[in-house]
Amino acid sequence: MSAGQSRSSNTLVVPQANAALDQLKYEVAQELGISIPQDGYYGNMATRDTGAIGGHITRRLVQIAEQSLAGQFK
């Protein structure tokens, strides 16, 4: 599988968001001191590391959504 491809059956509502999510993944990994394989194969990464990246991405997305909603109700 090449970089940026996924086996997930989930489809994005906004396909252009894929690049933004990839960028977020690399930013979070860098903040955590985790290197992401250049070939896009995650099989050699520790589950703990991939879970940490996913968890931080989720937290950040929730935070962004909360800030967006808070701005709508002011």
PyMOL Python script that loads the backbone (N, CA, C, O; Angstrom):
from pymol import cmd

cmd.read_pdbstr("""\
ATOM      1  N   MET A   1       0.841  -1.175   0.000  1.00  0.00           N
ATOM      2  CA  MET A   1       0.000   0.000   0.000  1.00  0.00           C
ATOM      3  C   MET A   1       0.885   1.237   0.000  1.00  0.00           C
ATOM      4  O   MET A   1       1.835   1.316   0.779  1.00  0.00           O
ATOM      5  N   SER A   2       0.595   2.183  -0.843  1.00  0.00           N
ATOM      6  CA  SER A   2       1.429   3.382  -0.918  1.00  0.00           C
ATOM      7  C   SER A   2       0.994   4.402   0.132  1.00  0.00           C
ATOM      8  O   SER A   2      -0.073   4.294   0.736  1.00  0.00           O
ATOM      9  N   ALA A   3       1.844   5.379   0.321  1.00  0.00           N
ATOM     10  CA  ALA A   3       1.571   6.423   1.320  1.00  0.00           C
ATOM     11  C   ALA A   3       0.275   7.142   1.008  1.00  0.00           C
ATOM     12  O   ALA A   3      -0.008   7.460  -0.147  1.00  0.00           O
ATOM     13  N   GLY A   4      -0.512   7.398   2.047  1.00  0.00           N
ATOM     14  CA  GLY A   4      -1.755   8.126   1.873  1.00  0.00           C
ATOM     15  C   GLY A   4      -2.934   7.240   1.545  1.00  0.00           C
ATOM     16  O   GLY A   4      -4.070   7.713   1.509  1.00  0.00           O
ATOM     17  N   GLN A   5      -2.687   5.959   1.305  1.00  0.00           N
ATOM     18  CA  GLN A   5      -3.794   5.053   1.016  1.00  0.00           C
ATOM     19  C   GLN A   5      -4.193   4.328   2.284  1.00  0.00           C
ATOM     20  O   GLN A   5      -3.395   4.177   3.210  1.00  0.00           O
ATOM     21  N   SER A   6      -5.425   3.886   2.313  1.00  0.00           N
ATOM     22  CA  SER A   6      -5.952   3.231   3.494  1.00  0.00           C
ATOM     23  C   SER A   6      -6.845   2.071   3.087  1.00  0.00           C
ATOM     24  O   SER A   6      -7.432   2.076   2.005  1.00  0.00           O
ATOM     25  N   ARG A   7      -6.941   1.088   3.951  1.00  0.00           N
ATOM     26  CA  ARG A   7      -7.834  -0.031   3.699  1.00  0.00           C
ATOM     27  C   ARG A   7      -9.212   0.229   4.300  1.00  0.00           C
ATOM     28  O   ARG A   7     -10.117  -0.591   4.152  1.00  0.00           O
ATOM     29  N   SER A   8      -9.372   1.338   4.962  1.00  0.00           N
ATOM     30  CA  SER A   8     -10.610   1.674   5.642  1.00  0.00           C
ATOM     31  C   SER A   8     -11.759   1.807   4.649  1.00  0.00           C
ATOM     32  O   SER A   8     -11.590   2.309   3.537  1.00  0.00           O
ATOM     33  N   SER A   9     -12.925   1.348   5.077  1.00  0.00           N
ATOM     34  CA  SER A   9     -14.106   1.485   4.230  1.00  0.00           C
ATOM     35  C   SER A   9     -14.832   2.806   4.504  1.00  0.00           C
ATOM     36  O   SER A   9     -15.836   3.113   3.861  1.00  0.00           O
ATOM     37  N   ASN A  10     -14.320   3.580   5.457  1.00  0.00           N
ATOM     38  CA  ASN A  10     -14.916   4.884   5.756  1.00  0.00           C
ATOM     39  C   ASN A  10     -14.663   5.836   4.598  1.00  0.00           C
ATOM     40  O   ASN A  10     -13.564   5.891   4.046  1.00  0.00           O
ATOM     41  N   THR A  11     -15.694   6.578   4.244  1.00  0.00           N
ATOM     42  CA  THR A  11     -15.520   7.584   3.203  1.00  0.00           C
ATOM     43  C   THR A  11     -15.674   8.954   3.827  1.00  0.00           C
ATOM     44  O   THR A  11     -16.536   9.169   4.678  1.00  0.00           O
ATOM     45  N   LEU A  12     -14.838   9.872   3.400  1.00  0.00           N
ATOM     46  CA  LEU A  12     -14.894  11.224   3.924  1.00  0.00           C
ATOM     47  C   LEU A  12     -16.027  11.990   3.267  1.00  0.00           C
ATOM     48  O   LEU A  12     -16.257  11.857   2.066  1.00  0.00           O
ATOM     49  N   VAL A  13     -16.725  12.779   4.041  1.00  0.00           N
ATOM     50  CA  VAL A  13     -17.798  13.614   3.511  1.00  0.00           C
ATOM     51  C   VAL A  13     -17.198  14.672   2.589  1.00  0.00           C
ATOM     52  O   VAL A  13     -17.765  15.002   1.547  1.00  0.00           O
ATOM     53  N   VAL A  14     -16.053  15.193   2.986  1.00  0.00           N
ATOM     54  CA  VAL A  14     -15.335  16.177   2.170  1.00  0.00           C
ATOM     55  C   VAL A  14     -14.015  15.521   1.760  1.00  0.00           C
ATOM     56  O   VAL A  14     -13.071  15.492   2.550  1.00  0.00           O
ATOM     57  N   PRO A  15     -13.938  14.996   0.537  1.00  0.00           N
ATOM     58  CA  PRO A  15     -12.727  14.280   0.119  1.00  0.00           C
ATOM     59  C   PRO A  15     -11.442  15.110   0.230  1.00  0.00           C
ATOM     60  O   PRO A  15     -10.368  14.547   0.440  1.00  0.00           O
ATOM     61  N   GLN A  16     -11.535  16.425   0.092  1.00  0.00           N
ATOM     62  CA  GLN A  16     -10.358  17.271   0.201  1.00  0.00           C
ATOM     63  C   GLN A  16      -9.788  17.275   1.620  1.00  0.00           C
ATOM     64  O   GLN A  16      -8.652  17.702   1.828  1.00  0.00           O
ATOM     65  N   ALA A  17     -10.551  16.811   2.581  1.00  0.00           N
ATOM     66  CA  ALA A  17     -10.096  16.785   3.968  1.00  0.00           C
ATOM     67  C   ALA A  17      -9.012  15.734   4.183  1.00  0.00           C
ATOM     68  O   ALA A  17      -8.327  15.762   5.206  1.00  0.00           O
ATOM     69  N   ASN A  18      -8.845  14.823   3.256  1.00  0.00           N
ATOM     70  CA  ASN A  18      -7.856  13.764   3.396  1.00  0.00           C
ATOM     71  C   ASN A  18      -6.454  14.334   3.578  1.00  0.00           C
ATOM     72  O   ASN A  18      -5.705  13.872   4.439  1.00  0.00           O
ATOM     73  N   ALA A  19      -6.098  15.320   2.789  1.00  0.00           N
ATOM     74  CA  ALA A  19      -4.776  15.937   2.898  1.00  0.00           C
ATOM     75  C   ALA A  19      -4.608  16.623   4.246  1.00  0.00           C
ATOM     76  O   ALA A  19      -3.539  16.543   4.852  1.00  0.00           O
ATOM     77  N   ALA A  20      -5.649  17.297   4.720  1.00  0.00           N
ATOM     78  CA  ALA A  20      -5.585  17.976   6.018  1.00  0.00           C
ATOM     79  C   ALA A  20      -5.434  16.966   7.151  1.00  0.00           C
ATOM     80  O   ALA A  20      -4.696  17.215   8.104  1.00  0.00           O
ATOM     81  N   LEU A  21      -6.119  15.837   7.058  1.00  0.00           N
ATOM     82  CA  LEU A  21      -6.006  14.809   8.090  1.00  0.00           C
ATOM     83  C   LEU A  21      -4.623  14.173   8.075  1.00  0.00           C
ATOM     84  O   LEU A  21      -4.069  13.873   9.132  1.00  0.00           O
ATOM     85  N   ASP A  22      -4.061  13.965   6.888  1.00  0.00           N
ATOM     86  CA  ASP A  22      -2.700  13.432   6.803  1.00  0.00           C
ATOM     87  C   ASP A  22      -1.711  14.402   7.437  1.00  0.00           C
ATOM     88  O   ASP A  22      -0.818  13.984   8.174  1.00  0.00           O
ATOM     89  N   GLN A  23      -1.865  15.698   7.154  1.00  0.00           N
ATOM     90  CA  GLN A  23      -0.985  16.712   7.730  1.00  0.00           C
ATOM     91  C   GLN A  23      -1.104  16.714   9.252  1.00  0.00           C
ATOM     92  O   GLN A  23      -0.099  16.818   9.955  1.00  0.00           O
ATOM     93  N   LEU A  24      -2.321  16.600   9.756  1.00  0.00           N
ATOM     94  CA  LEU A  24      -2.549  16.561  11.197  1.00  0.00           C
ATOM     95  C   LEU A  24      -1.866  15.342  11.806  1.00  0.00           C
ATOM     96  O   LEU A  24      -1.282  15.428  12.886  1.00  0.00           O
ATOM     97  N   LYS A  25      -1.940  14.207  11.113  1.00  0.00           N
ATOM     98  CA  LYS A  25      -1.308  12.976  11.594  1.00  0.00           C
ATOM     99  C   LYS A  25       0.196  13.173  11.753  1.00  0.00           C
ATOM    100  O   LYS A  25       0.769  12.773  12.767  1.00  0.00           O
ATOM    101  N   TYR A  26       0.835  13.783  10.766  1.00  0.00           N
ATOM    102  CA  TYR A  26       2.278  14.004  10.839  1.00  0.00           C
ATOM    103  C   TYR A  26       2.641  15.014  11.921  1.00  0.00           C
ATOM    104  O   TYR A  26       3.656  14.854  12.599  1.00  0.00           O
ATOM    105  N   GLU A  27       1.824  16.052  12.091  1.00  0.00           N
ATOM    106  CA  GLU A  27       2.076  17.046  13.140  1.00  0.00           C
ATOM    107  C   GLU A  27       1.995  16.410  14.520  1.00  0.00           C
ATOM    108  O   GLU A  27       2.862  16.632  15.366  1.00  0.00           O
ATOM    109  N   VAL A  28       0.949  15.619  14.744  1.00  0.00           N
ATOM    110  CA  VAL A  28       0.768  14.978  16.046  1.00  0.00           C
ATOM    111  C   VAL A  28       1.903  13.998  16.311  1.00  0.00           C
ATOM    112  O   VAL A  28       2.438  13.960  17.419  1.00  0.00           O
ATOM    113  N   ALA A  29       2.274  13.214  15.324  1.00  0.00           N
ATOM    114  CA  ALA A  29       3.360  12.252  15.488  1.00  0.00           C
ATOM    115  C   ALA A  29       4.660  12.967  15.850  1.00  0.00           C
ATOM    116  O   ALA A  29       5.407  12.508  16.714  1.00  0.00           O
ATOM    117  N   GLN A  30       4.924  14.083  15.192  1.00  0.00           N
ATOM    118  CA  GLN A  30       6.135  14.839  15.481  1.00  0.00           C
ATOM    119  C   GLN A  30       6.107  15.380  16.908  1.00  0.00           C
ATOM    120  O   GLN A  30       7.118  15.333  17.609  1.00  0.00           O
ATOM    121  N   GLU A  31       4.949  15.895  17.344  1.00  0.00           N
ATOM    122  CA  GLU A  31       4.825  16.406  18.713  1.00  0.00           C
ATOM    123  C   GLU A  31       5.076  15.307  19.743  1.00  0.00           C
ATOM    124  O   GLU A  31       5.625  15.562  20.815  1.00  0.00           O
ATOM    125  N   LEU A  32       4.663  14.074  19.403  1.00  0.00           N
ATOM    126  CA  LEU A  32       4.833  12.957  20.323  1.00  0.00           C
ATOM    127  C   LEU A  32       6.206  12.298  20.193  1.00  0.00           C
ATOM    128  O   LEU A  32       6.545  11.417  20.983  1.00  0.00           O
ATOM    129  N   GLY A  33       6.998  12.718  19.204  1.00  0.00           N
ATOM    130  CA  GLY A  33       8.318  12.134  19.003  1.00  0.00           C
ATOM    131  C   GLY A  33       8.272  10.761  18.343  1.00  0.00           C
ATOM    132  O   GLY A  33       9.168   9.939  18.535  1.00  0.00           O
ATOM    133  N   ILE A  34       7.222  10.522  17.566  1.00  0.00           N
ATOM    134  CA  ILE A  34       7.043   9.243  16.883  1.00  0.00           C
ATOM    135  C   ILE A  34       7.283   9.464  15.398  1.00  0.00           C
ATOM    136  O   ILE A  34       6.722  10.383  14.802  1.00  0.00           O
ATOM    137  N   SER A  35       8.122   8.615  14.799  1.00  0.00           N
ATOM    138  CA  SER A  35       8.358   8.762  13.362  1.00  0.00           C
ATOM    139  C   SER A  35       7.410   7.847  12.597  1.00  0.00           C
ATOM    140  O   SER A  35       7.243   6.674  12.930  1.00  0.00           O
ATOM    141  N   ILE A  36       6.802   8.410  11.576  1.00  0.00           N
ATOM    142  CA  ILE A  36       5.872   7.663  10.724  1.00  0.00           C
ATOM    143  C   ILE A  36       6.663   7.118   9.548  1.00  0.00           C
ATOM    144  O   ILE A  36       7.448   7.847   8.942  1.00  0.00           O
ATOM    145  N   PRO A  37       6.468   5.837   9.212  1.00  0.00           N
ATOM    146  CA  PRO A  37       7.214   5.241   8.101  1.00  0.00           C
ATOM    147  C   PRO A  37       6.961   5.975   6.785  1.00  0.00           C
ATOM    148  O   PRO A  37       5.818   6.291   6.455  1.00  0.00           O
ATOM    149  N   GLN A  38       8.024   6.243   6.042  1.00  0.00           N
ATOM    150  CA  GLN A  38       7.912   6.952   4.778  1.00  0.00           C
ATOM    151  C   GLN A  38       7.179   6.146   3.717  1.00  0.00           C
ATOM    152  O   GLN A  38       6.580   6.718   2.806  1.00  0.00           O
ATOM    153  N   ASP A  39       7.223   4.813   3.828  1.00  0.00           N
ATOM    154  CA  ASP A  39       6.567   3.974   2.816  1.00  0.00           C
ATOM    155  C   ASP A  39       5.075   3.800   3.074  1.00  0.00           C
ATOM    156  O   ASP A  39       4.378   3.184   2.266  1.00  0.00           O
ATOM    157  N   GLY A  40       4.572   4.337   4.197  1.00  0.00           N
ATOM    158  CA  GLY A  40       3.144   4.258   4.487  1.00  0.00           C
ATOM    159  C   GLY A  40       2.709   2.951   5.130  1.00  0.00           C
ATOM    160  O   GLY A  40       1.522   2.766   5.402  1.00  0.00           O
ATOM    161  N   TYR A  41       3.646   2.039   5.379  1.00  0.00           N
ATOM    162  CA  TYR A  41       3.313   0.762   6.009  1.00  0.00           C
ATOM    163  C   TYR A  41       3.461   0.891   7.517  1.00  0.00           C
ATOM    164  O   TYR A  41       4.554   1.142   8.025  1.00  0.00           O
ATOM    165  N   TYR A  42       2.352   0.715   8.230  1.00  0.00           N
ATOM    166  CA  TYR A  42       2.346   0.894   9.675  1.00  0.00           C
ATOM    167  C   TYR A  42       2.512  -0.419  10.440  1.00  0.00           C
ATOM    168  O   TYR A  42       2.477  -0.423  11.670  1.00  0.00           O
ATOM    169  N   GLY A  43       2.689  -1.518   9.734  1.00  0.00           N
ATOM    170  CA  GLY A  43       2.769  -2.836  10.365  1.00  0.00           C
ATOM    171  C   GLY A  43       3.930  -3.004  11.315  1.00  0.00           C
ATOM    172  O   GLY A  43       3.868  -3.843  12.214  1.00  0.00           O
ATOM    173  N   ASN A  44       4.984  -2.233  11.145  1.00  0.00           N
ATOM    174  CA  ASN A  44       6.149  -2.357  12.015  1.00  0.00           C
ATOM    175  C   ASN A  44       6.117  -1.382  13.193  1.00  0.00           C
ATOM    176  O   ASN A  44       7.024  -1.375  14.026  1.00  0.00           O
ATOM    177  N   MET A  45       5.077  -0.566  13.255  1.00  0.00           N
ATOM    178  CA  MET A  45       4.957   0.383  14.370  1.00  0.00           C
ATOM    179  C   MET A  45       4.277  -0.300  15.552  1.00  0.00           C
ATOM    180  O   MET A  45       3.457  -1.201  15.382  1.00  0.00           O
ATOM    181  N   ALA A  46       4.632   0.144  16.735  1.00  0.00           N
ATOM    182  CA  ALA A  46       3.996  -0.387  17.940  1.00  0.00           C
ATOM    183  C   ALA A  46       2.547   0.096  17.999  1.00  0.00           C
ATOM    184  O   ALA A  46       2.246   1.240  17.657  1.00  0.00           O
ATOM    185  N   THR A  47       1.675  -0.779  18.431  1.00  0.00           N
ATOM    186  CA  THR A  47       0.261  -0.439  18.562  1.00  0.00           C
ATOM    187  C   THR A  47       0.082   0.746  19.490  1.00  0.00           C
ATOM    188  O   THR A  47      -0.784   1.593  19.270  1.00  0.00           O
ATOM    189  N   ARG A  48       0.893   0.804  20.515  1.00  0.00           N
ATOM    190  CA  ARG A  48       0.824   1.919  21.470  1.00  0.00           C
ATOM    191  C   ARG A  48       1.066   3.251  20.761  1.00  0.00           C
ATOM    192  O   ARG A  48       0.391   4.241  21.044  1.00  0.00           O
ATOM    193  N   ASP A  49       2.036   3.273  19.835  1.00  0.00           N
ATOM    194  CA  ASP A  49       2.349   4.510  19.122  1.00  0.00           C
ATOM    195  C   ASP A  49       1.222   4.911  18.176  1.00  0.00           C
ATOM    196  O   ASP A  49       0.826   6.076  18.152  1.00  0.00           O
ATOM    197  N   THR A  50       0.705   3.973  17.405  1.00  0.00           N
ATOM    198  CA  THR A  50      -0.370   4.316  16.477  1.00  0.00           C
ATOM    199  C   THR A  50      -1.621   4.733  17.245  1.00  0.00           C
ATOM    200  O   THR A  50      -2.347   5.625  16.807  1.00  0.00           O
ATOM    201  N   GLY A  51      -1.876   4.098  18.378  1.00  0.00           N
ATOM    202  CA  GLY A  51      -3.019   4.473  19.209  1.00  0.00           C
ATOM    203  C   GLY A  51      -2.851   5.859  19.802  1.00  0.00           C
ATOM    204  O   GLY A  51      -3.817   6.615  19.909  1.00  0.00           O
ATOM    205  N   ALA A  52      -1.633   6.193  20.187  1.00  0.00           N
ATOM    206  CA  ALA A  52      -1.372   7.519  20.744  1.00  0.00           C
ATOM    207  C   ALA A  52      -1.612   8.593  19.685  1.00  0.00           C
ATOM    208  O   ALA A  52      -2.192   9.640  19.970  1.00  0.00           O
ATOM    209  N   ILE A  53      -1.163   8.325  18.470  1.00  0.00           N
ATOM    210  CA  ILE A  53      -1.375   9.284  17.387  1.00  0.00           C
ATOM    211  C   ILE A  53      -2.871   9.449  17.138  1.00  0.00           C
ATOM    212  O   ILE A  53      -3.361  10.575  17.054  1.00  0.00           O
ATOM    213  N   GLY A  54      -3.593   8.350  17.019  1.00  0.00           N
ATOM    214  CA  GLY A  54      -5.037   8.413  16.777  1.00  0.00           C
ATOM    215  C   GLY A  54      -5.790   9.103  17.894  1.00  0.00           C
ATOM    216  O   GLY A  54      -6.712   9.877  17.638  1.00  0.00           O
ATOM    217  N   GLY A  55      -5.407   8.834  19.125  1.00  0.00           N
ATOM    218  CA  GLY A  55      -6.062   9.464  20.270  1.00  0.00           C
ATOM    219  C   GLY A  55      -5.860  10.965  20.299  1.00  0.00           C
ATOM    220  O   GLY A  55      -6.794  11.718  20.573  1.00  0.00           O
ATOM    221  N   HIS A  56      -4.642  11.401  20.018  1.00  0.00           N
ATOM    222  CA  HIS A  56      -4.363  12.836  20.007  1.00  0.00           C
ATOM    223  C   HIS A  56      -5.057  13.531  18.847  1.00  0.00           C
ATOM    224  O   HIS A  56      -5.513  14.667  18.981  1.00  0.00           O
ATOM    225  N   ILE A  57      -5.139  12.846  17.700  1.00  0.00           N
ATOM    226  CA  ILE A  57      -5.862  13.422  16.564  1.00  0.00           C
ATOM    227  C   ILE A  57      -7.331  13.610  16.940  1.00  0.00           C
ATOM    228  O   ILE A  57      -7.917  14.656  16.661  1.00  0.00           O
ATOM    229  N   THR A  58      -7.918  12.609  17.565  1.00  0.00           N
ATOM    230  CA  THR A  58      -9.323  12.693  17.961  1.00  0.00           C
ATOM    231  C   THR A  58      -9.541  13.833  18.943  1.00  0.00           C
ATOM    232  O   THR A  58     -10.492  14.603  18.807  1.00  0.00           O
ATOM    233  N   ARG A  59      -8.660  13.943  19.935  1.00  0.00           N
ATOM    234  CA  ARG A  59      -8.780  15.044  20.897  1.00  0.00           C
ATOM    235  C   ARG A  59      -8.725  16.395  20.203  1.00  0.00           C
ATOM    236  O   ARG A  59      -9.514  17.291  20.501  1.00  0.00           O
ATOM    237  N   ARG A  60      -7.782  16.532  19.273  1.00  0.00           N
ATOM    238  CA  ARG A  60      -7.625  17.806  18.581  1.00  0.00           C
ATOM    239  C   ARG A  60      -8.848  18.111  17.720  1.00  0.00           C
ATOM    240  O   ARG A  60      -9.295  19.257  17.679  1.00  0.00           O
ATOM    241  N   LEU A  61      -9.399  17.106  17.028  1.00  0.00           N
ATOM    242  CA  LEU A  61     -10.585  17.326  16.198  1.00  0.00           C
ATOM    243  C   LEU A  61     -11.797  17.704  17.043  1.00  0.00           C
ATOM    244  O   LEU A  61     -12.589  18.559  16.648  1.00  0.00           O
ATOM    245  N   VAL A  62     -11.940  17.074  18.198  1.00  0.00           N
ATOM    246  CA  VAL A  62     -13.040  17.424  19.104  1.00  0.00           C
ATOM    247  C   VAL A  62     -12.867  18.858  19.601  1.00  0.00           C
ATOM    248  O   VAL A  62     -13.833  19.616  19.677  1.00  0.00           O
ATOM    249  N   GLN A  63     -11.637  19.221  19.937  1.00  0.00           N
ATOM    250  CA  GLN A  63     -11.368  20.584  20.404  1.00  0.00           C
ATOM    251  C   GLN A  63     -11.708  21.609  19.315  1.00  0.00           C
ATOM    252  O   GLN A  63     -12.309  22.643  19.604  1.00  0.00           O
ATOM    253  N   ILE A  64     -11.329  21.325  18.080  1.00  0.00           N
ATOM    254  CA  ILE A  64     -11.637  22.216  16.965  1.00  0.00           C
ATOM    255  C   ILE A  64     -13.151  22.343  16.800  1.00  0.00           C
ATOM    256  O   ILE A  64     -13.664  23.443  16.597  1.00  0.00           O
ATOM    257  N   ALA A  65     -13.866  21.219  16.886  1.00  0.00           N
ATOM    258  CA  ALA A  65     -15.322  21.245  16.732  1.00  0.00           C
ATOM    259  C   ALA A  65     -15.979  22.029  17.868  1.00  0.00           C
ATOM    260  O   ALA A  65     -16.912  22.798  17.635  1.00  0.00           O
ATOM    261  N   GLU A  66     -15.491  21.835  19.099  1.00  0.00           N
ATOM    262  CA  GLU A  66     -16.051  22.576  20.235  1.00  0.00           C
ATOM    263  C   GLU A  66     -15.839  24.073  20.074  1.00  0.00           C
ATOM    264  O   GLU A  66     -16.744  24.861  20.352  1.00  0.00           O
ATOM    265  N   GLN A  67     -14.660  24.471  19.629  1.00  0.00           N
ATOM    266  CA  GLN A  67     -14.393  25.888  19.418  1.00  0.00           C
ATOM    267  C   GLN A  67     -15.270  26.455  18.328  1.00  0.00           C
ATOM    268  O   GLN A  67     -15.745  27.586  18.431  1.00  0.00           O
ATOM    269  N   SER A  68     -15.489  25.671  17.277  1.00  0.00           N
ATOM    270  CA  SER A  68     -16.337  26.101  16.183  1.00  0.00           C
ATOM    271  C   SER A  68     -17.777  26.281  16.649  1.00  0.00           C
ATOM    272  O   SER A  68     -18.424  27.270  16.307  1.00  0.00           O
ATOM    273  N   LEU A  69     -18.275  25.328  17.427  1.00  0.00           N
ATOM    274  CA  LEU A  69     -19.642  25.417  17.948  1.00  0.00           C
ATOM    275  C   LEU A  69     -19.784  26.567  18.937  1.00  0.00           C
ATOM    276  O   LEU A  69     -20.804  27.257  18.945  1.00  0.00           O
ATOM    277  N   ALA A  70     -18.782  26.775  19.761  1.00  0.00           N
ATOM    278  CA  ALA A  70     -18.852  27.861  20.731  1.00  0.00           C
ATOM    279  C   ALA A  70     -18.928  29.207  20.010  1.00  0.00           C
ATOM    280  O   ALA A  70     -19.602  30.124  20.480  1.00  0.00           O
ATOM    281  N   GLY A  71     -18.252  29.327  18.891  1.00  0.00           N
ATOM    282  CA  GLY A  71     -18.295  30.574  18.112  1.00  0.00           C
ATOM    283  C   GLY A  71     -19.654  30.797  17.454  1.00  0.00           C
ATOM    284  O   GLY A  71     -20.044  31.939  17.213  1.00  0.00           O
ATOM    285  N   GLN A  72     -20.369  29.724  17.165  1.00  0.00           N
ATOM    286  CA  GLN A  72     -21.690  29.848  16.515  1.00  0.00           C
ATOM    287  C   GLN A  72     -22.756  30.329  17.498  1.00  0.00           C
ATOM    288  O   GLN A  72     -23.734  30.953  17.086  1.00  0.00           O
ATOM    289  N   PHE A  73     -22.585  30.052  18.772  1.00  0.00           N
ATOM    290  CA  PHE A  73     -23.629  30.358  19.741  1.00  0.00           C
ATOM    291  C   PHE A  73     -23.377  31.661  20.503  1.00  0.00           C
ATOM    292  O   PHE A  73     -24.103  31.974  21.446  1.00  0.00           O
ATOM    293  N   LYS A  74     -22.372  32.409  20.109  1.00  0.00           N
ATOM    294  CA  LYS A  74     -22.090  33.675  20.801  1.00  0.00           C
ATOM    295  C   LYS A  74     -22.923  34.779  20.221  1.00  0.00           C
ATOM    296  O   LYS A  74     -22.830  35.922  20.668  1.00  0.00           O
TER     297      LYS A  74
END
""", "prot")
cmd.dss("prot")
cmd.show_as("cartoon", "prot")
cmd.util.cbc("prot")
cmd.orient("prot")
